[in-house]
Amino acid sequence: MNFERILVTGGAGFVGSHLVDALIDRGVDVVVVDNLSTGVRENLDPKAEFVKCDVRDHDAIKKVVRSGVDAVIHLAARVSVRSSVEGFLDDAQTNVLGTLTLLDAVRGSGVRKFIYASSMAVYADGIDRSPIPEIYPKGPPSPYGVAKLTCERYLELLQPSLGIRIAALRYFNVYGPRQGYTPYVGVITIFSKELLNGRPPVIFGDGEQTRDFVSVRDIVNGTLLALEADIDWDIFNIGSGRGWTVNEIARMLIERIRPGTIPESAPARPEEMLFSVADLTKSESVLGYEPKGMLEEDIDEIIEWCRERFAK
Ligand SMILES: NC(=O)c1ccc[n+]([C@@H]2O[C@H](COP(=O)([O-])OP(=O)(O)OC[C@H]3O[C@@H](n4cnc5c(N)ncnc54)[C@H](O)[C@@H]3O)[C@@H](O)[C@H]2O)c1
């Protein structure tokens, strides 16, 4: 690893805690900033230094950044497409202003690389199940996606004057152990929890909306590859490249947890995309990224984790 001390914002969260584990395994000194709004201390390797603070706290962040940090992985965010519609102000305060506060604190420091966790939520809806490349039209149907796209644009604009290498990674739907439970994020975790507690999953719309479910291990690998990549500025899709419908996910979980359950249905959500599958041509050729996770093989591990965590 080319870096000695890395700041991971949101490091007590789902993706962040797995990334922290991987960095510590590689002998990196890790400092985590997290306000524990959705993240939990138990997720964190005790070898990571932990600073409980908000990414919008300029002075606190500046102090951390000036403690010898040479790279930043910025994951801290309010992670919910659906609740960002009602809560657009809270969403923008953390997801836009938090990112800009961090960037300002990083300016003129010893930081050489900045990785930004963006999202597939920046894209306009796909036309069908065809994979979406990075150049696909943008048109986020949610405030969350608008915030992620706004930050990408700030980063691209400011990169030359900041003199820091920056990569924005558009993560698709991440699955894996430690995904926190909210009714808004992580359909696999949500459906598993409902079924484990004897309730039917609720499917929005006709259930034929298609998502790219990517293992958190692949997300970690993709992020580490981008961290090491010899590029000044770029954007990459990080997904699995495979599409699953929400109906298929429901069927797979029902079969394993509570056979015979009939899902309930609810109206489609306008802020959620119908088709969202990653085209990985660019991340494979430039970063050497190669997703390995197979949802059908990983699903039992996720169910077990949810059983330990969420079953009554
Ligand atoms: N999980 C997914 O499917 C997915 C998909 C696309 C993009 N992403 C992006 O990946 C990143 C990580 O997501 P995650 O799934 O691990 O979510 P998460 O909620 O588990 O992690 C986010 C972390 O940020 C912390 N946080 C939130 N607001 C903060 C603030 N103002 N100051 C300091 N810390 C704050 C939370 O406590 C939490 O630990 C996010 O930027 C998210 O937008 C996630």
The ligand as an SDF file (V2000), in Angstrom:
LIG
                    3D

 44 48  0  0  0  0  0  0  0  0999 V2000
  -24.9700    0.4530    0.8540 N   0  0  0  0  0  0  0  0  0  0  0  0
  -25.2060    0.6870   -0.4310 C   0  0  0  0  0  0  0  0  0  0  0  0
  -25.9090   -0.0940   -1.0980 O   0  0  0  0  0  0  0  0  0  0  0  0
  -24.5930    1.8940   -1.1150 C   0  0  0  0  0  0  0  0  0  0  0  0
  -24.8330    2.0660   -2.4960 C   0  0  0  0  0  0  0  0  0  0  0  0
  -24.2860    3.1820   -3.1360 C   0  0  0  0  0  0  0  0  0  0  0  0
  -23.4930    4.0720   -2.4320 C   0  0  0  0  0  0  0  0  0  0  0  0
  -23.2840    3.8860   -1.1020 N   0  0  0  0  0  0  0  0  0  0  0  0
  -22.4700    4.8790   -0.3860 C   0  0  0  0  0  0  0  0  0  0  0  0
  -21.4760    4.1900    0.3650 O   0  0  0  0  0  0  0  0  0  0  0  0
  -21.2030    4.9080    1.5690 C   0  0  0  0  0  0  0  0  0  0  0  0
  -21.3220    3.9710    2.7750 C   0  0  0  0  0  0  0  0  0  0  0  0
  -22.6530    3.4860    2.8630 O   0  0  0  0  0  0  0  0  0  0  0  0
  -23.0800    2.3480    3.8940 P   0  0  0  0  0  0  0  0  0  0  0  0
  -24.0090    1.4510    3.1810 O   0  0  0  0  0  0  0  0  0  0  0  0
  -21.8800    1.7940    4.5660 O   0  0  0  0  0  0  0  0  0  0  0  0
  -23.9730    3.1840    4.9250 O   0  0  0  0  0  0  0  0  0  0  0  0
  -23.8810    3.2920    6.5350 P   0  0  0  0  0  0  0  0  0  0  0  0
  -25.0700    4.1090    6.9480 O   0  0  0  0  0  0  0  0  0  0  0  0
  -23.7110    1.9570    7.1320 O   0  0  0  0  0  0  0  0  0  0  0  0
  -22.5400    4.1160    6.7160 O   0  0  0  0  0  0  0  0  0  0  0  0
  -22.4940    5.5260    6.7250 C   0  0  0  0  0  0  0  0  0  0  0  0
  -21.6870    5.9300    7.9430 C   0  0  0  0  0  0  0  0  0  0  0  0
  -21.5710    7.3580    7.9610 O   0  0  0  0  0  0  0  0  0  0  0  0
  -21.8130    7.8170    9.2860 C   0  0  0  0  0  0  0  0  0  0  0  0
  -22.3120    9.1930    9.1680 N   0  0  0  0  0  0  0  0  0  0  0  0
  -23.4970    9.5990    8.6550 C   0  0  0  0  0  0  0  0  0  0  0  0
  -23.5830   10.9410    8.6970 N   0  0  0  0  0  0  0  0  0  0  0  0
  -22.4180   11.3860    9.2450 C   0  0  0  0  0  0  0  0  0  0  0  0
  -21.9140   12.6770    9.5530 C   0  0  0  0  0  0  0  0  0  0  0  0
  -22.6310   13.7810    9.2960 N   0  0  0  0  0  0  0  0  0  0  0  0
  -20.6840   12.7660   10.1360 N   0  0  0  0  0  0  0  0  0  0  0  0
  -19.9490   11.6500   10.4060 C   0  0  0  0  0  0  0  0  0  0  0  0
  -20.3870   10.4020   10.1360 N   0  0  0  0  0  0  0  0  0  0  0  0
  -21.6030   10.2840    9.5600 C   0  0  0  0  0  0  0  0  0  0  0  0
  -22.8290    6.8450    9.8660 C   0  0  0  0  0  0  0  0  0  0  0  0
  -22.8300    6.8150   11.2890 O   0  0  0  0  0  0  0  0  0  0  0  0
  -22.3500    5.5210    9.2630 C   0  0  0  0  0  0  0  0  0  0  0  0
  -21.4100    4.8910   10.0970 O   0  0  0  0  0  0  0  0  0  0  0  0
  -22.1820    6.0810    1.5940 C   0  0  0  0  0  0  0  0  0  0  0  0
  -21.5330    7.2380    1.1260 O   0  0  0  0  0  0  0  0  0  0  0  0
  -23.2610    5.6640    0.6270 C   0  0  0  0  0  0  0  0  0  0  0  0
  -23.9260    6.7810    0.0700 O   0  0  0  0  0  0  0  0  0  0  0  0
  -23.8100    2.8150   -0.4180 C   0  0  0  0  0  0  0  0  0  0  0  0
  1  2  1  0
  2  3  2  0
  2  4  1  0
  4  5  1  0
  4 44  2  0
  5  6  2  0
  6  7  1  0
  7  8  2  0
  8  9  1  0
  8 44  1  0
  9 10  1  0
  9 42  1  0
 10 11  1  0
 11 12  1  0
 11 40  1  0
 12 13  1  0
 13 14  1  0
 14 15  2  0
 14 16  1  0
 14 17  1  0
 17 18  1  0
 18 19  2  0
 18 20  1  0
 18 21  1  0
 21 22  1  0
 22 23  1  0
 23 24  1  0
 23 38  1  0
 24 25  1  0
 25 26  1  0
 25 36  1  0
 26 27  1  0
 26 35  1  0
 27 28  2  0
 28 29  1  0
 29 30  1  0
 29 35  2  0
 30 31  1  0
 30 32  2  0
 32 33  1  0
 33 34  2  0
 34 35  1  0
 36 37  1  0
 36 38  1  0
 38 39  1  0
 40 41  1  0
 40 42  1  0
 42 43  1  0
M  CHG  2   8   1  16  -1
M  END
$$$$
